[in-house]
Amino acid sequence: MAAFELNELEGSLFKHEGASENAPVLKGEIKVGGIIYETSIWKNISKAGNTWFKAKLTHPDNAWVAPQNLDEPLKEDDIPW
């Protein structure tokens, strides 16, 4: 049987039984730009009683920082090696 492979801009989420009430209700992975992000979803209730969900994607390299300006080409000083 072939291993499961995520398609671009798709993912999978599974019910998560967290240790606390603040833990996410769903966890999984989503593939964006060829990178597989850990995904967490929390269920919330607004003051008006409406249910809403909060999502968080975590890059696999926790030290990663989003580029500030994608319109400008990299300069020699911007490359770390």
C-alpha positions as CSV (number, residue, x, y, z in Angstrom):
1,M,0.0,0.0,0.0
2,A,1.3,3.4,-1.0
3,A,2.0,6.0,1.7
4,F,-0.6,8.8,2.0
5,E,0.6,12.0,0.3
6,L,-1.0,15.4,0.7
7,N,-1.8,17.4,-2.4
8,E,-1.0,21.1,-2.7
9,L,-3.4,23.3,-0.8
10,E,-5.1,20.3,0.8
11,G,-4.8,18.6,4.2
12,S,-6.3,16.4,6.7
13,L,-7.5,17.0,10.3
14,F,-8.3,14.5,13.0
15,K,-10.2,14.8,16.3
16,H,-7.7,15.6,19.1
17,E,-8.4,14.7,22.7
18,G,-6.3,17.4,24.5
19,A,-5.3,17.3,28.1
20,S,-7.0,20.6,28.8
21,E,-10.0,22.6,27.7
22,N,-7.6,25.0,26.0
23,A,-6.2,22.3,23.7
24,P,-7.2,22.2,20.0
25,V,-10.2,20.0,19.0
26,L,-8.6,19.1,15.7
27,K,-5.0,18.5,14.6
28,G,-3.4,17.5,11.3
29,E,-1.4,18.8,8.4
30,I,-1.9,21.1,5.4
31,K,0.4,21.4,2.4
32,V,1.1,25.0,1.2
33,G,3.8,25.9,-1.2
34,G,5.3,22.4,-1.0
35,I,5.7,22.7,2.8
36,I,3.6,20.6,5.1
37,Y,2.4,22.7,8.1
38,E,1.2,21.3,11.4
39,T,-2.4,22.5,11.7
40,S,-4.4,23.0,14.9
41,I,-8.1,24.1,15.2
42,W,-9.8,25.4,18.4
43,K,-13.5,25.6,18.9
44,N,-14.8,28.8,20.5
45,I,-18.1,30.3,21.6
46,S,-18.6,34.1,21.2
47,K,-20.3,36.2,23.9
48,A,-23.4,36.1,21.7
49,G,-23.3,32.3,21.8
50,N,-22.1,31.7,18.3
51,T,-19.7,28.9,17.6
52,W,-16.5,29.9,15.7
53,F,-13.2,28.2,15.0
54,K,-9.6,29.5,15.2
55,A,-6.9,27.9,13.0
56,K,-3.1,27.9,13.4
57,L,-0.5,26.7,10.9
58,T,2.9,26.0,12.3
59,H,5.9,25.9,9.9
60,P,8.1,22.8,10.5
61,D,11.1,25.0,11.1
62,N,10.1,27.0,14.2
63,A,12.9,29.5,13.4
64,W,11.3,30.4,10.0
65,V,10.3,34.0,9.5
66,A,8.0,35.1,6.7
67,P,9.7,37.2,4.0
68,Q,8.8,40.9,4.4
69,N,8.9,41.9,0.8
70,L,8.5,39.3,-2.0
71,D,8.6,41.9,-4.8
72,E,12.3,42.7,-4.4
73,P,15.0,40.3,-5.5
74,L,17.5,39.0,-2.9
75,K,20.7,41.0,-2.5
76,E,24.0,39.3,-2.0
77,D,23.9,40.3,1.8
78,D,20.5,38.6,2.2
79,I,21.9,35.1,1.4
80,P,23.2,33.5,4.6
81,W,25.9,31.3,2.9
